[in-house]
Amino acid sequence: MRLRLTVAYDGARFSGWQSQANGKAVQDALEQAFRILCGTPTTVHGAGRTDAGVHALGQCAHVDVPDKRLPPGDWLGAVNAHLPQGVRVMRIQKTPPDFHARFSAKGKVYRYTVWNAPVLPPLLSDRIWHVPGKLDRDVLRAACDSFVGRHDFAAFCARRSKVPEPTVRTLTRLCVTRKGAEISLTFHGEGFLYKMVRMLAASAIRCAGGRLPLEDLRHRLKNAGPRINHVAPAGGLCLLRVIY
Amino acid sequence: MRLRLTVAYDGARFSGWQSQANGKAVQDALEQAFRILCGTPTTVHGAGRTDAGVHALGQCAHVDVPDKRLPPGDWLGAVNAHLPQGVRVMRIQKTPPDFHARFSAKGKVYRYTVWNAPVLPPLLSDRIWHVPGKLDRDVLRAACDSFVGRHDFAAFCARRSKVPEPTVRTLTRLCVTRKGAEISLTFHGEGFLYKMVRMLAASAIRCAGGRLPLEDLRHRLKNAGPRINHVAPAGGLCLLRVIY
């Protein structure tokens, strides 16, 4: 029986999504819980990796479990009872065996959040990027607008390996909202390159702070400029949901 | 020169507001920062105590500092640079010497927050009370309405000492809002007894969950019933602001 999981976690407590030798990844925590419940080593397949410090409200994953091991309605409580603080499965649904958390995904929604005021409220530390300086809202919006569409994002990603990967991606929407000192950038896309959201967020904020000309940003989107070397902090990023 | 401070803190990181022998209270952190900046032991007077685990967005305090030690606009940054993670002074204003954070206070606003769904999102742990069971909204509202006004809250407070204290207080307003699974109870009052907000919150939730008859609650407000023996968890409580 294949189960589809919606997973939320506090990224500050884990070394990222992907299984690590030290066992401190979110995937490790889930696999350990399912190993206990299934009585056998069990792989949990995520929709995608998130880095250490990055949060999730709606990461998706699938896992195959023995039929009739537990009544379908009991899995949610049972799994959560075996998870450490900082990660919870919010929802479990039975899914057809051809569903694959990664390969069936049609897109993802990430939110990057910035606190734009002199002092950061302590309850938000590790969850938001503190940018105390003045930001130009119009420039922020213009920078974000320029990201939308199909571009070669080679200048806005970190290399994961030495093998060159295709770097053209489509950003379908980027919503910018401001509520008091809190600025949210919500990225909707079919797929994202490694560290791309954090590099786009850092670039847009640098433009809005007058530290990067908008023209430079646009050149880079035509793959005519050097790679951006600023990555916004992991704690400001949250995977909101995976689209299937 | 007297300064008025607006202080925010993550209660999970401190043993409460009031100075402790172990030095792990919010007051200790502030007094240590001011001692460094003033070059002499300095007392920080808070508007009131909060218990270990209770958060604040707008605790108020005052402190006397030597004139001309720093330009007035530099205090905020200087103090925050000497504070540990989990506490920040959000605002500093020069105030007349007859202002007293505790004795000048006319009231306080506390918010108690409950998460009413089967699973608690991990980013909210330590910040909300997880109540998974079904709650009757009408009963919750009726219970909260019955608290408003001038009552003897003797049944809804913990004793701090063996000396009996007056227990009549006026709750001027109690707003109940629900947004998805999150229920907020916002208490406006002239003054609160020890653990009163957490005992009122626990009682209202027990009524809404069918575990305490509304009539019992009302009897107790007439000081005709035994003391309530349920205290809602500290992490759900936040001191929003002090009214002067």
Interface residues (C-beta under 8 A of the other chain):
Chain A: A8 Y9 D10 R13 H55 L57 L76 G77 N80 Q85 G86 V87 R88 V89 M90 R91 P118 V119 L120 P121 P122 L123 S125 R127
Chain B: A8 Y9 D10 R13 H55 L57 L76 G77 N80 Q85 G86 V87 R88 V89 M90 R91 P118 V119 L120 P121 P122 L123 S125 R127
